[in-house]
């Protein structure tokens, strides 16, 4: 994707009441990297994120602004076996993304200010590089939950199903099917929440999405490519 896209979220398909307006700007080099994102929540709050890259094309930092005032910056450090993100807070917390021998992010660790692990996630891949399972630990030894992924077919990278287990109990299910130019996504949780989304997008990212929760429309989203 290249250039600028506009996004508007409406309460329903009448498009009479917008709830969020956004602008996404991509670099014009065909790498699908953001230059900036802006969100207007229609309540007086506007957020903007600006992305900065190194001479090697790696993400160097992200700067967040709320109503024009800088509120935090995320910086990245790259090592041979991992990359690390830091936020400019005072507690020195960080997140480490650790590679396996195939340079896939196989482990993510969140560290608190005292250098203890607050969250640990591990990923298993198939021979095509697709994530099959994601395991979430409170520390190295205490498994909290898992997520299982399947795909449309043996070669596809398009997600078909996702199941979440917490303490070995199925708590969330998601399924996606393609019908013509549309993706139909159904999800439900053990807490009584069910949702349906109907997405229709072109190859350049423009299109629309309709969202329903427990049978009632809760959102209608339109994304458009802004002419250069």
C-alpha positions as CSV (number, residue, x, y, z in Angstrom):
1,X,0.0,0.0,0.0
2,X,1.2,3.5,-0.8
3,X,0.0,7.1,0.0
4,X,-2.9,8.2,2.1
5,X,-6.1,6.4,3.1
6,X,-9.1,7.8,4.9
7,X,-11.2,5.7,7.3
8,X,-14.6,6.6,8.8
9,X,-16.5,4.5,11.4
10,X,-20.3,5.0,11.5
11,X,-22.9,3.7,13.9
12,X,-24.8,2.1,11.1
13,X,-25.0,1.9,7.3
14,X,-27.1,5.1,7.0
15,X,-23.7,6.9,7.5
16,X,-25.4,9.7,9.4
17,X,-23.4,9.6,12.6
18,X,-19.6,9.1,12.5
19,X,-17.9,7.8,15.6
20,X,-14.2,7.8,14.4
21,X,-12.4,9.4,11.5
22,X,-8.9,8.4,10.7
23,X,-6.1,9.0,8.2
24,X,-3.4,6.4,7.4
25,X,-0.3,7.5,5.4
26,X,2.0,4.9,4.0
27,X,5.5,5.5,2.6
28,X,5.6,5.5,-1.2
29,X,8.2,2.8,-1.5
30,X,5.8,-0.2,-1.7
31,X,6.9,-1.7,1.7
32,X,3.5,-1.2,3.4
33,X,5.2,0.8,6.1
34,X,3.4,3.6,7.9
35,X,4.5,7.2,7.8
36,X,1.8,8.4,10.2
37,X,-1.7,7.5,11.5
38,X,-4.2,10.0,12.9
39,X,-7.4,9.2,14.8
40,X,-10.3,11.7,15.6
41,X,-12.7,10.2,18.1
42,X,-15.3,12.9,17.5
43,X,-15.3,13.8,21.2
44,X,-12.5,16.3,21.3
45,X,-9.7,13.8,21.4
46,X,-7.3,13.4,18.5
47,X,-4.4,11.0,18.4
48,X,-1.5,10.9,16.0
49,X,1.4,8.4,15.7
50,X,4.5,9.3,13.6
51,X,6.9,6.6,12.5
52,X,10.7,7.0,12.0
53,X,13.0,4.6,10.2
54,X,16.7,4.0,10.2
55,X,19.0,4.2,7.1
56,X,18.6,0.4,6.9
57,X,14.8,0.7,6.7
58,X,14.2,-0.6,10.2
59,X,11.6,1.0,12.5
60,X,13.6,3.3,14.8
61,X,10.9,4.9,16.8
62,X,7.2,5.9,17.1
63,X,6.1,9.2,18.5
64,X,2.5,9.5,19.9
65,X,0.7,12.8,20.2
66,X,-2.7,13.6,21.8
67,X,-4.3,16.8,20.7
68,X,-0.9,18.0,19.3
69,X,1.0,17.3,22.5
70,X,3.6,14.6,22.7
71,X,2.7,12.0,25.3
72,X,5.1,9.0,24.7
73,X,7.7,7.6,22.3
74,X,8.5,4.0,21.6
75,X,12.1,3.3,20.6
76,X,13.6,0.1,19.1
77,X,16.9,-1.5,19.5
78,X,18.1,-4.4,17.2
79,X,20.4,-7.2,18.2
80,X,21.5,-10.3,16.3
81,X,19.0,-12.5,18.0
82,X,16.2,-10.1,19.0
83,X,14.8,-6.6,18.9
84,X,13.6,-4.6,21.9
85,X,11.0,-1.9,22.3
86,X,11.2,0.7,25.1
87,X,8.7,3.4,26.0
88,X,10.0,6.7,27.4
89,X,8.5,6.0,30.8
90,X,10.3,6.2,34.0
91,X,10.0,2.5,35.0
92,X,12.4,1.1,32.4
93,X,10.0,-1.6,31.3
94,X,10.5,-3.2,27.9
95,X,9.4,-5.9,25.5
96,X,11.8,-8.3,23.8
97,X,11.0,-10.1,20.5
98,X,13.3,-13.1,20.2
99,X,14.1,-14.9,17.0
100,X,14.5,-18.6,16.3
101,X,17.1,-20.0,13.9
102,X,14.8,-19.1,11.0
103,X,14.6,-15.4,12.1
104,X,10.9,-15.8,13.1
105,X,9.7,-14.1,16.3
106,X,9.3,-17.2,18.3
107,X,9.2,-15.6,21.8
108,X,8.0,-12.3,23.2
109,X,8.9,-11.3,26.8
110,X,7.5,-8.3,28.7
111,X,9.7,-7.1,31.5
112,X,8.7,-4.9,34.5
113,X,11.0,-2.2,35.9
114,X,12.6,-4.6,38.3
115,X,13.6,-6.8,35.3
116,X,11.0,-9.5,36.2
117,X,9.0,-11.1,33.4
118,X,5.3,-9.9,33.5
119,X,4.3,-11.8,30.4
120,X,5.9,-14.5,28.2
121,X,4.5,-15.7,24.9
122,X,5.9,-18.4,22.6
123,X,4.9,-19.3,19.0
124,X,5.1,-22.5,17.0
125,X,5.2,-22.4,13.2
126,X,4.7,-24.8,10.4
127,X,7.2,-25.4,7.5
128,X,5.6,-22.5,5.6
129,X,6.2,-20.0,8.3
130,X,2.6,-19.8,9.5
131,X,1.8,-19.5,13.2
132,X,0.0,-22.7,14.4
133,X,-0.1,-22.1,18.2
134,X,0.6,-19.2,20.6
135,X,1.1,-19.9,24.3
136,X,0.8,-17.3,26.9
137,X,2.6,-17.6,30.3
138,X,2.5,-15.5,33.4
139,X,6.2,-16.4,33.8
140,X,8.4,-19.1,32.4
141,X,6.4,-21.9,34.0
142,X,2.8,-20.8,34.6
143,X,0.7,-21.4,31.4
144,X,-2.3,-19.1,31.3
145,X,-3.7,-19.7,27.8
146,X,-3.2,-20.8,24.2
147,X,-4.4,-19.8,20.8
148,X,-4.7,-22.2,17.9
149,X,-4.7,-21.0,14.2
150,X,-5.8,-22.8,11.0
151,X,-5.7,-21.4,7.4
152,X,-7.8,-21.7,4.3
153,X,-5.7,-24.4,2.7
154,X,-2.3,-26.0,2.9
155,X,-0.6,-23.1,1.1
156,X,-2.8,-20.1,2.2
157,X,-1.7,-17.5,4.7
158,X,-5.3,-16.3,5.1
159,X,-6.7,-17.2,8.5
160,X,-9.6,-19.6,8.6
161,X,-10.1,-20.3,12.3
162,X,-8.8,-19.1,15.7
163,X,-9.5,-20.7,19.0
164,X,-8.5,-19.3,22.4
165,X,-8.2,-21.5,25.5
166,X,-7.8,-20.1,29.1
167,X,-6.8,-22.6,31.7
168,X,-7.5,-25.4,29.2
169,X,-11.1,-24.1,28.7
170,X,-12.3,-22.9,25.2
171,X,-13.2,-19.3,25.7
172,X,-13.3,-17.8,22.2
173,X,-13.8,-19.0,18.7
174,X,-13.4,-17.1,15.4
175,X,-14.0,-18.4,11.8
176,X,-13.5,-16.6,8.5
177,X,-14.7,-17.7,5.0
178,X,-14.3,-16.0,1.6
179,X,-17.5,-15.6,-0.5
180,X,-16.7,-13.9,-3.8
181,X,-15.0,-10.6,-3.0
182,X,-16.2,-10.7,0.7
183,X,-14.8,-12.1,3.9
184,X,-17.4,-13.3,6.4
185,X,-16.1,-13.5,10.0
186,X,-18.0,-15.0,12.9
187,X,-16.8,-14.9,16.5
188,X,-18.2,-15.9,19.9
189,X,-17.1,-16.1,23.5
190,X,-18.2,-18.1,26.5
191,X,-19.3,-14.8,28.0
192,X,-22.3,-14.5,25.7
193,X,-20.8,-12.2,23.1
194,X,-21.2,-13.0,19.5
195,X,-20.2,-10.9,16.5
196,X,-20.3,-11.0,12.7
197,X,-18.4,-8.9,10.3
198,X,-18.7,-8.7,6.5
199,X,-15.6,-7.2,4.8
200,X,-15.3,-6.2,1.2
201,X,-11.9,-4.7,0.2
202,X,-10.1,-4.2,-3.1
203,X,-6.4,-5.1,-3.6
204,X,-5.3,-1.5,-2.8
205,X,-7.0,-1.6,0.6
206,X,-10.1,0.4,-0.1
207,X,-13.5,-1.0,0.8
208,X,-16.1,-1.3,3.6
209,X,-16.9,-3.5,6.6
210,X,-20.2,-4.1,8.4
211,X,-20.1,-5.3,12.0
212,X,-22.9,-6.9,14.1
213,X,-23.0,-7.8,17.8
214,X,-25.6,-10.3,19.0
215,X,-27.6,-9.7,15.9
216,X,-27.5,-5.8,16.0
217,X,-25.4,-3.6,13.7
218,X,-22.8,-1.9,15.7
219,X,-20.6,-0.3,13.1
220,X,-20.1,0.4,9.4
221,X,-16.6,1.3,8.3
222,X,-15.4,2.8,5.0
223,X,-11.8,3.0,3.8
224,X,-10.9,5.1,0.8
225,X,-7.7,5.8,-1.1
226,X,-7.1,9.5,-1.1
227,X,-5.8,10.7,-4.6
228,X,-2.2,11.9,-4.6
